[in-house]
Amino acid sequence: MSKFNKRRPLTDAEEAEIQAMIASDPDNPELTREQIANERPFAEVFPALAESIKRSRGRPKVDDPKEAITLRLPSATIERFKAAGQGNWRSLMAEALEKAVLP
């Protein structure tokens, strides 16, 4: 836990310590107001790179999505499908239903 707590105001000594830590870090100097005013969004500065790493949200859309349904089956039936495969019993059940569909 940090000795600086956002629930109470900083003392003058703590503020001075923080400012000294900021000033002592040459790799990460504090930005000036002018630098902050001149900042631009990443996608504006590097448009090709931003486009190459852009991701859409969620799963990719498919042409023929599967539909979630609720189906009550006997426990023995489910256990037989579970015993037949390693974690893919739903796929095995879907295959069996496909084979059983009348033409």
N, CA, C and O atoms as CSV, one atom per row, in Angstrom:
chain,resi,resn,atom,element,x,y,z
A,1,MET,N,N,0.832,-1.180,0.000
A,1,MET,CA,C,0.000,0.000,0.000
A,1,MET,C,C,0.873,1.239,0.000
A,1,MET,O,O,1.893,1.282,0.688
A,2,SER,N,N,0.487,2.230,-0.754
A,2,SER,CA,C,1.252,3.459,-0.870
A,2,SER,C,C,1.120,4.295,0.396
A,2,SER,O,O,0.097,4.265,1.080
A,3,LYS,N,N,2.169,5.033,0.686
A,3,LYS,CA,C,2.072,5.908,1.855
A,3,LYS,C,C,1.265,7.156,1.531
A,3,LYS,O,O,0.869,7.892,2.435
A,4,PHE,N,N,1.014,7.406,0.220
A,4,PHE,CA,C,0.186,8.529,-0.181
A,4,PHE,C,C,-1.235,8.017,-0.357
A,4,PHE,O,O,-1.468,7.043,-1.073
A,5,ASN,N,N,-2.168,8.665,0.289
A,5,ASN,CA,C,-3.542,8.206,0.314
A,5,ASN,C,C,-4.434,9.278,-0.290
A,5,ASN,O,O,-4.377,10.440,0.115
A,6,LYS,N,N,-5.265,8.889,-1.264
A,6,LYS,CA,C,-6.113,9.888,-1.928
A,6,LYS,C,C,-7.310,10.297,-1.075
A,6,LYS,O,O,-8.046,11.207,-1.458
A,7,ARG,N,N,-7.522,9.657,0.059
A,7,ARG,CA,C,-8.658,10.000,0.915
A,7,ARG,C,C,-8.377,11.200,1.821
A,7,ARG,O,O,-9.290,11.764,2.423
A,8,ARG,N,N,-7.124,11.575,1.906
A,8,ARG,CA,C,-6.798,12.741,2.720
A,8,ARG,C,C,-5.872,13.667,1.927
A,8,ARG,O,O,-5.131,13.197,1.063
A,9,PRO,N,N,-5.902,14.940,2.199
A,9,PRO,CA,C,-5.023,15.861,1.469
A,9,PRO,C,C,-3.555,15.603,1.813
A,9,PRO,O,O,-3.223,15.157,2.911
A,10,LEU,N,N,-2.687,15.897,0.840
A,10,LEU,CA,C,-1.250,15.744,1.071
A,10,LEU,C,C,-0.736,16.880,1.947
A,10,LEU,O,O,-1.222,18.009,1.887
A,11,THR,N,N,0.247,16.551,2.751
A,11,THR,CA,C,0.913,17.597,3.524
A,11,THR,C,C,1.899,18.292,2.594
A,11,THR,O,O,2.207,17.780,1.517
A,12,ASP,N,N,2.390,19.446,3.001
A,12,ASP,CA,C,3.374,20.162,2.182
A,12,ASP,C,C,4.629,19.320,1.996
A,12,ASP,O,O,5.228,19.329,0.921
A,13,ALA,N,N,5.030,18.597,3.030
A,13,ALA,CA,C,6.228,17.754,2.939
A,13,ALA,C,C,6.012,16.622,1.940
A,13,ALA,O,O,6.915,16.301,1.167
A,14,GLU,N,N,4.817,16.009,1.947
A,14,GLU,CA,C,4.519,14.921,1.003
A,14,GLU,C,C,4.478,15.448,-0.432
A,14,GLU,O,O,4.985,14.801,-1.349
A,15,GLU,N,N,3.883,16.606,-0.621
A,15,GLU,CA,C,3.826,17.211,-1.961
A,15,GLU,C,C,5.238,17.509,-2.453
A,15,GLU,O,O,5.545,17.266,-3.620
A,16,ALA,N,N,6.096,18.028,-1.589
A,16,ALA,CA,C,7.483,18.314,-1.962
A,16,ALA,C,C,8.214,17.027,-2.329
A,16,ALA,O,O,9.003,17.006,-3.273
A,17,GLU,N,N,7.954,15.958,-1.587
A,17,GLU,CA,C,8.586,14.662,-1.884
A,17,GLU,C,C,8.146,14.146,-3.259
A,17,GLU,O,O,8.961,13.640,-4.030
A,18,ILE,N,N,6.868,14.279,-3.550
A,18,ILE,CA,C,6.356,13.830,-4.852
A,18,ILE,C,C,6.979,14.644,-5.979
A,18,ILE,O,O,7.407,14.085,-6.989
A,19,GLN,N,N,7.030,15.950,-5.809
A,19,GLN,CA,C,7.620,16.811,-6.838
A,19,GLN,C,C,9.108,16.499,-7.037
A,19,GLN,O,O,9.609,16.564,-8.159
A,20,ALA,N,N,9.808,16.165,-5.963
A,20,ALA,CA,C,11.230,15.801,-6.068
A,20,ALA,C,C,11.379,14.491,-6.826
A,20,ALA,O,O,12.309,14.346,-7.620
A,21,MET,N,N,10.483,13.531,-6.600
A,21,MET,CA,C,10.537,12.260,-7.328
A,21,MET,C,C,10.277,12.488,-8.815
A,21,MET,O,O,10.939,11.884,-9.660
A,22,ILE,N,N,9.319,13.354,-9.139
A,22,ILE,CA,C,9.033,13.661,-10.546
A,22,ILE,C,C,10.253,14.288,-11.208
A,22,ILE,O,O,10.635,13.893,-12.310
A,23,ALA,N,N,10.859,15.250,-10.551
A,23,ALA,CA,C,12.012,15.960,-11.109
A,23,ALA,C,C,13.224,15.051,-11.256
A,23,ALA,O,O,14.065,15.283,-12.125
A,24,SER,N,N,13.328,14.017,-10.420
A,24,SER,CA,C,14.520,13.155,-10.451
A,24,SER,C,C,14.440,12.048,-11.493
A,24,SER,O,O,15.382,11.266,-11.622
A,25,ASP,N,N,13.335,11.957,-12.245
A,25,ASP,CA,C,13.178,10.886,-13.238
A,25,ASP,C,C,13.447,11.442,-14.632
A,25,ASP,O,O,12.548,12.019,-15.243
A,26,PRO,N,N,14.681,11.280,-15.154
A,26,PRO,CA,C,15.017,11.853,-16.461
A,26,PRO,C,C,14.320,11.143,-17.633
A,26,PRO,O,O,14.174,11.723,-18.708
A,27,ASP,N,N,13.894,9.902,-17.428
A,27,ASP,CA,C,13.246,9.160,-18.511
A,27,ASP,C,C,11.786,9.531,-18.688
A,27,ASP,O,O,11.192,9.213,-19.718
A,28,ASN,N,N,11.200,10.195,-17.712
A,28,ASN,CA,C,9.785,10.517,-17.774
A,28,ASN,C,C,9.545,11.905,-17.171
A,28,ASN,O,O,8.958,12.032,-16.096
A,29,PRO,N,N,10.006,12.940,-17.873
A,29,PRO,CA,C,9.822,14.280,-17.312
A,29,PRO,C,C,8.355,14.695,-17.336
A,29,PRO,O,O,7.568,14.199,-18.142
A,30,GLU,N,N,8.009,15.598,-16.453
A,30,GLU,CA,C,6.638,16.096,-16.399
A,30,GLU,C,C,6.372,16.938,-17.645
A,30,GLU,O,O,7.211,17.749,-18.037
A,31,LEU,N,N,5.200,16.747,-18.272
A,31,LEU,CA,C,4.853,17.482,-19.480
A,31,LEU,C,C,4.532,18.934,-19.149
A,31,LEU,O,O,3.983,19.246,-18.092
A,32,THR,N,N,4.893,19.817,-20.089
A,32,THR,CA,C,4.541,21.221,-19.920
A,32,THR,C,C,3.122,21.439,-20.446
A,32,THR,O,O,2.578,20.580,-21.139
A,33,ARG,N,N,2.535,22.565,-20.124
A,33,ARG,CA,C,1.189,22.881,-20.627
A,33,ARG,C,C,1.193,22.940,-22.162
A,33,ARG,O,O,0.227,22.523,-22.802
A,34,GLU,N,N,2.270,23.453,-22.745
A,34,GLU,CA,C,2.375,23.541,-24.206
A,34,GLU,C,C,2.410,22.140,-24.832
A,34,GLU,O,O,1.752,21.895,-25.843
A,35,GLN,N,N,3.179,21.225,-24.230
A,35,GLN,CA,C,3.234,19.854,-24.742
A,35,GLN,C,C,1.862,19.183,-24.655
A,35,GLN,O,O,1.452,18.490,-25.585
A,36,ILE,N,N,1.169,19.383,-23.565
A,36,ILE,CA,C,-0.160,18.793,-23.398
A,36,ILE,C,C,-1.124,19.363,-24.434
A,36,ILE,O,O,-1.940,18.628,-24.989
A,37,ALA,N,N,-1.035,20.671,-24.699
A,37,ALA,CA,C,-1.920,21.315,-25.674
A,37,ALA,C,C,-1.652,20.803,-27.092
A,37,ALA,O,O,-2.560,20.800,-27.923
A,38,ASN,N,N,-0.431,20.373,-27.376
A,38,ASN,CA,C,-0.062,19.909,-28.723
A,38,ASN,C,C,-0.244,18.408,-28.927
A,38,ASN,O,O,0.052,17.896,-30.007
A,39,GLU,N,N,-0.719,17.705,-27.923
A,39,GLU,CA,C,-0.895,16.255,-28.073
A,39,GLU,C,C,-2.015,15.946,-29.062
A,39,GLU,O,O,-2.994,16.684,-29.171
A,40,ARG,N,N,-1.842,14.815,-29.791
A,40,ARG,CA,C,-2.847,14.373,-30.763
A,40,ARG,C,C,-3.143,12.903,-30.509
A,40,ARG,O,O,-2.316,12.208,-29.918
A,41,PRO,N,N,-4.292,12.414,-30.935
A,41,PRO,CA,C,-4.623,11.005,-30.746
A,41,PRO,C,C,-3.664,10.088,-31.498
A,41,PRO,O,O,-3.139,10.451,-32.551
A,42,PHE,N,N,-3.444,8.898,-30.947
A,42,PHE,CA,C,-2.538,7.913,-31.543
A,42,PHE,C,C,-2.911,7.624,-32.997
A,42,PHE,O,O,-2.041,7.576,-33.867
A,43,ALA,N,N,-4.219,7.429,-33.261
A,43,ALA,CA,C,-4.676,7.089,-34.613
A,43,ALA,C,C,-4.408,8.215,-35.604
A,43,ALA,O,O,-4.276,7.966,-36.802
A,44,GLU,N,N,-4.328,9.433,-35.123
A,44,GLU,CA,C,-4.029,10.567,-36.011
A,44,GLU,C,C,-2.535,10.629,-36.323
A,44,GLU,O,O,-2.145,10.983,-37.435
A,45,VAL,N,N,-1.711,10.288,-35.350
A,45,VAL,CA,C,-0.256,10.351,-35.520
A,45,VAL,C,C,0.253,9.148,-36.320
A,45,VAL,O,O,1.130,9.296,-37.171
A,46,PHE,N,N,-0.297,7.953,-36.048
A,46,PHE,CA,C,0.128,6.726,-36.717
A,46,PHE,C,C,-1.089,6.014,-37.315
A,46,PHE,O,O,-1.482,4.964,-36.807
A,47,PRO,N,N,-1.696,6.549,-38.375
A,47,PRO,CA,C,-2.946,5.970,-38.882
A,47,PRO,C,C,-2.806,4.534,-39.386
A,47,PRO,O,O,-3.684,3.711,-39.129
A,48,ALA,N,N,-1.728,4.218,-40.094
A,48,ALA,CA,C,-1.558,2.854,-40.625
A,48,ALA,C,C,-1.393,1.847,-39.490
A,48,ALA,O,O,-1.988,0.770,-39.524
A,49,LEU,N,N,-0.596,2.190,-38.497
A,49,LEU,CA,C,-0.379,1.296,-37.363
A,49,LEU,C,C,-1.673,1.126,-36.562
A,49,LEU,O,O,-2.005,0.016,-36.144
A,50,ALA,N,N,-2.388,2.206,-36.354
A,50,ALA,CA,C,-3.651,2.139,-35.613
A,50,ALA,C,C,-4.643,1.239,-36.336
A,50,ALA,O,O,-5.357,0.466,-35.698
A,51,GLU,N,N,-4.693,1.333,-37.655
A,51,GLU,CA,C,-5.617,0.506,-38.436
A,51,GLU,C,C,-5.209,-0.962,-38.383
A,51,GLU,O,O,-6.069,-1.842,-38.358
A,52,SER,N,N,-3.900,-1.235,-38.367
A,52,SER,CA,C,-3.432,-2.626,-38.365
A,52,SER,C,C,-3.695,-3.336,-37.041
A,52,SER,O,O,-3.782,-4.563,-37.012
A,53,ILE,N,N,-3.822,-2.590,-35.947
A,53,ILE,CA,C,-4.047,-3.233,-34.654
A,53,ILE,C,C,-5.486,-3.079,-34.185
A,53,ILE,O,O,-5.829,-3.481,-33.074
A,54,LYS,N,N,-6.319,-2.503,-35.025
A,54,LYS,CA,C,-7.719,-2.301,-34.669
A,54,LYS,C,C,-8.434,-3.641,-34.573
A,54,LYS,O,O,-8.304,-4.480,-35.464
A,55,ARG,N,N,-9.185,-3.845,-33.502
A,55,ARG,CA,C,-9.935,-5.079,-33.310
A,55,ARG,C,C,-11.403,-4.752,-33.143
A,55,ARG,O,O,-11.778,-3.728,-32.573
A,56,SER,N,N,-12.213,-5.643,-33.653
A,56,SER,CA,C,-13.643,-5.463,-33.435
A,56,SER,C,C,-14.008,-6.099,-32.101
A,56,SER,O,O,-13.246,-6.892,-31.548
A,57,ARG,N,N,-15.159,-5.748,-31.604
A,57,ARG,CA,C,-15.594,-6.294,-30.326
A,57,ARG,C,C,-16.366,-7.582,-30.555
A,57,ARG,O,O,-17.129,-7.699,-31.513
A,58,GLY,N,N,-16.166,-8.525,-29.686
A,58,GLY,CA,C,-16.921,-9.765,-29.724
A,58,GLY,C,C,-16.407,-10.750,-30.761
A,58,GLY,O,O,-15.355,-10.558,-31.370
A,59,ARG,N,N,-17.181,-11.803,-30.940
A,59,ARG,CA,C,-16.817,-12.847,-31.888
A,59,ARG,C,C,-17.075,-12.371,-33.313
A,59,ARG,O,O,-17.943,-11.528,-33.540
A,60,PRO,N,N,-16.323,-12.908,-34.274
A,60,PRO,CA,C,-16.593,-12.558,-35.671
A,60,PRO,C,C,-17.971,-13.070,-36.092
A,60,PRO,O,O,-18.418,-14.123,-35.638
A,61,LYS,N,N,-18.622,-12.326,-36.948
A,61,LYS,CA,C,-19.935,-12.724,-37.444
A,61,LYS,C,C,-19.775,-13.888,-38.417
A,61,LYS,O,O,-18.829,-13.919,-39.205
A,62,VAL,N,N,-20.698,-14.844,-38.361
A,62,VAL,CA,C,-20.685,-15.986,-39.275
A,62,VAL,C,C,-21.940,-15.938,-40.136
A,62,VAL,O,O,-22.951,-15.355,-39.745
A,63,ASP,N,N,-21.863,-16.559,-41.318
A,63,ASP,CA,C,-22.991,-16.541,-42.246
A,63,ASP,C,C,-24.186,-17.327,-41.716
A,63,ASP,O,O,-25.333,-16.915,-41.883
A,64,ASP,N,N,-23.908,-18.457,-41.079
A,64,ASP,CA,C,-24.984,-19.320,-40.599
A,64,ASP,C,C,-24.768,-19.592,-39.107
A,64,ASP,O,O,-24.282,-20.661,-38.740
A,65,PRO,N,N,-25.128,-18.629,-38.241
A,65,PRO,CA,C,-24.838,-18.807,-36.813
A,65,PRO,C,C,-25.691,-19.918,-36.192
A,65,PRO,O,O,-26.812,-20.189,-36.621
A,66,LYS,N,N,-25.119,-20.541,-35.173
A,66,LYS,CA,C,-25.864,-21.555,-34.428
A,66,LYS,C,C,-26.858,-20.860,-33.510
A,66,LYS,O,O,-26.640,-19.727,-33.081
A,67,GLU,N,N,-27.936,-21.546,-33.218
A,67,GLU,CA,C,-28.973,-20.984,-32.367
A,67,GLU,C,C,-28.990,-21.716,-31.034
A,67,GLU,O,O,-28.988,-22.946,-30.994
A,68,ALA,N,N,-29.008,-20.963,-29.954
A,68,ALA,CA,C,-29.071,-21.556,-28.620
A,68,ALA,C,C,-30.515,-21.948,-28.331
A,68,ALA,O,O,-31.437,-21.158,-28.536
A,69,ILE,N,N,-30.702,-23.174,-27.852
A,69,ILE,CA,C,-32.034,-23.653,-27.493
A,69,ILE,C,C,-31.974,-24.343,-26.139
A,69,ILE,O,O,-30.892,-24.646,-25.634
A,70,THR,N,N,-33.129,-24.587,-25.561
A,70,THR,CA,C,-33.219,-25.374,-24.340
A,70,THR,C,C,-33.909,-26.677,-24.700
A,70,THR,O,O,-34.959,-26.676,-25.342
A,71,LEU,N,N,-33.320,-27.781,-24.288
A,71,LEU,CA,C,-33.851,-29.091,-24.637
A,71,LEU,C,C,-33.717,-30.004,-23.427
A,71,LEU,O,O,-32.628,-30.135,-22.868
A,72,ARG,N,N,-34.798,-30.626,-23.022
A,72,ARG,CA,C,-34.765,-31.552,-21.889
A,72,ARG,C,C,-34.588,-32.963,-22.430
A,72,ARG,O,O,-35.389,-33.444,-23.232
A,73,LEU,N,N,-33.520,-33.617,-21.974
A,73,LEU,CA,C,-33.212,-34.985,-22.399
A,73,LEU,C,C,-33.004,-35.864,-21.171
A,73,LEU,O,O,-32.686,-35.367,-20.091
A,74,PRO,N,N,-33.185,-37.168,-21.339
A,74,PRO,CA,C,-32.910,-38.079,-20.226
A,74,PRO,C,C,-31.421,-38.033,-19.845
A,74,PRO,O,O,-30.554,-37.880,-20.704
A,75,SER,N,N,-31.153,-38.165,-18.575
A,75,SER,CA,C,-29.761,-38.143,-18.085
A,75,SER,C,C,-28.913,-39.202,-18.761
A,75,SER,O,O,-27.755,-38.952,-19.096
A,76,ALA,N,N,-29.478,-40.383,-18.964
A,76,ALA,CA,C,-28.719,-41.485,-19.577
A,76,ALA,C,C,-28.260,-41.120,-20.987
A,76,ALA,O,O,-27.154,-41.479,-21.391
A,77,THR,N,N,-29.104,-40.410,-21.736
A,77,THR,CA,C,-28.739,-40.004,-23.099
A,77,THR,C,C,-27.554,-39.044,-23.064
A,77,THR,O,O,-26.594,-39.196,-23.820
A,78,ILE,N,N,-27.632,-38.066,-22.188
A,78,ILE,CA,C,-26.538,-37.097,-22.071
A,78,ILE,C,C,-25.253,-37.792,-21.628
A,78,ILE,O,O,-24.182,-37.503,-22.163
A,79,GLU,N,N,-25.342,-38.688,-20.675
A,79,GLU,CA,C,-24.158,-39.397,-20.189
A,79,GLU,C,C,-23.513,-40.232,-21.296
A,79,GLU,O,O,-22.287,-40.314,-21.371
A,80,ARG,N,N,-24.329,-40.856,-22.159
A,80,ARG,CA,C,-23.771,-41.645,-23.267
A,80,ARG,C,C,-22.989,-40.749,-24.230
A,80,ARG,O,O,-21.913,-41.126,-24.694
A,81,PHE,N,N,-23.528,-39.565,-24.531
A,81,PHE,CA,C,-22.809,-38.645,-25.415
A,81,PHE,C,C,-21.536,-38.126,-24.744
A,81,PHE,O,O,-20.502,-37.996,-25.399
A,82,LYS,N,N,-21.604,-37.832,-23.457
A,82,LYS,CA,C,-20.416,-37.357,-22.739
A,82,LYS,C,C,-19.335,-38.427,-22.699
A,82,LYS,O,O,-18.148,-38.117,-22.799
A,83,ALA,N,N,-19.741,-39.681,-22.552
A,83,ALA,CA,C,-18.777,-40.786,-22.489
A,83,ALA,C,C,-18.128,-41.044,-23.854
A,83,ALA,O,O,-17.024,-41.584,-23.919
A,84,ALA,N,N,-18.795,-40.668,-24.929
A,84,ALA,CA,C,-18.293,-40.954,-26.283
A,84,ALA,C,C,-17.189,-40.001,-26.722
A,84,ALA,O,O,-16.421,-40.349,-27.619
A,85,GLY,N,N,-17.078,-38.824,-26.136
A,85,GLY,CA,C,-16.077,-37.855,-26.603
A,85,GLY,C,C,-15.426,-37.103,-25.474
A,85,GLY,O,O,-15.907,-37.098,-24.341
A,86,GLN,N,N,-14.328,-36.469,-25.802
A,86,GLN,CA,C,-13.568,-35.704,-24.816
A,86,GLN,C,C,-14.016,-34.239,-24.839
A,86,GLN,O,O,-13.376,-33.409,-25.484
A,87,GLY,N,N,-15.095,-33.920,-24.151
A,87,GLY,CA,C,-15.542,-32.539,-24.049
A,87,GLY,C,C,-16.315,-32.024,-25.236
A,87,GLY,O,O,-16.746,-30.871,-25.231
A,88,ASN,N,N,-16.505,-32.847,-26.262
A,88,ASN,CA,C,-17.213,-32.367,-27.444
A,88,ASN,C,C,-18.559,-33.069,-27.608
A,88,ASN,O,O,-19.016,-33.283,-28.731
A,89,TRP,N,N,-19.186,-33.422,-26.504
A,89,TRP,CA,C,-20.432,-34.170,-26.561
A,89,TRP,C,C,-21.542,-33.383,-27.246
A,89,TRP,O,O,-22.422,-33.978,-27.869
A,90,ARG,N,N,-21.516,-32.058,-27.143
A,90,ARG,CA,C,-22.544,-31.258,-27.820
A,90,ARG,C,C,-22.396,-31.359,-29.334
A,90,ARG,O,O,-23.389,-31.434,-30.058
A,91,SER,N,N,-21.156,-31.359,-29.806
A,91,SER,CA,C,-20.911,-31.510,-31.246
A,91,SER,C,C,-21.347,-32.886,-31.714
A,91,SER,O,O,-21.939,-33.019,-32.785
A,92,LEU,N,N,-21.057,-33.916,-30.917
A,92,LEU,CA,C,-21.477,-35.276,-31.282
A,92,LEU,C,C,-23.000,-35.363,-31.335
A,92,LEU,O,O,-23.561,-36.015,-32.216
A,93,MET,N,N,-23.667,-34.701,-30.385
A,93,MET,CA,C,-25.124,-34.715,-30.373
A,93,MET,C,C,-25.675,-33.982,-31.598
A,93,MET,O,O,-26.653,-34.430,-32.196
A,94,ALA,N,N,-25.058,-32.867,-31.973
A,94,ALA,CA,C,-25.502,-32.122,-33.152
A,94,ALA,C,C,-25.339,-32.960,-34.417
A,94,ALA,O,O,-26.209,-32.940,-35.287
A,95,GLU,N,N,-24.214,-33.709,-34.529
A,95,GLU,CA,C,-23.991,-34.589,-35.671
A,95,GLU,C,C,-25.055,-35.684,-35.740
A,95,GLU,O,O,-25.574,-35.986,-36.814
A,96,ALA,N,N,-25.377,-36.274,-34.588
A,96,ALA,CA,C,-26.381,-37.328,-34.545
A,96,ALA,C,C,-27.748,-36.792,-34.957
A,96,ALA,O,O,-28.495,-37.480,-35.652
A,97,LEU,N,N,-28.079,-35.589,-34.541
A,97,LEU,CA,C,-29.349,-34.988,-34.931
A,97,LEU,C,C,-29.375,-34.678,-36.424
A,97,LEU,O,O,-30.409,-34.829,-37.076
A,98,GLU,N,N,-28.251,-34.250,-36.957
A,98,GLU,CA,C,-28.156,-33.968,-38.412
A,98,GLU,C,C,-28.403,-35.256,-39.205
A,98,GLU,O,O,-29.125,-35.251,-40.202
A,99,LYS,N,N,-27.798,-36.356,-38.751
A,99,LYS,CA,C,-27.976,-37.637,-39.448
A,99,LYS,C,C,-29.416,-38.133,-39.347
A,99,LYS,O,O,-29.909,-38.807,-40.251
A,100,ALA,N,N,-30.083,-37.800,-38.252
A,100,ALA,CA,C,-31.438,-38.303,-38.020
A,100,ALA,C,C,-32.513,-37.459,-38.730
A,100,ALA,O,O,-33.665,-37.884,-38.819
A,101,VAL,N,N,-32.153,-36.290,-39.227
A,101,VAL,CA,C,-33.128,-35.426,-39.881
A,101,VAL,C,C,-33.599,-36.085,-41.177
A,101,VAL,O,O,-32.802,-36.593,-41.965
A,102,LEU,N,N,-34.904,-36.060,-41.370
A,102,LEU,CA,C,-35.473,-36.656,-42.582
A,102,LEU,C,C,-35.173,-35.743,-43.783
A,102,LEU,O,O,-35.177,-34.520,-43.642
A,103,PRO,N,N,-34.911,-36.336,-44.976
A,103,PRO,CA,C,-34.596,-35.512,-46.158
A,103,PRO,C,C,-35.784,-34.723,-46.672
A,103,PRO,O,O,-35.662,-33.992,-47.655
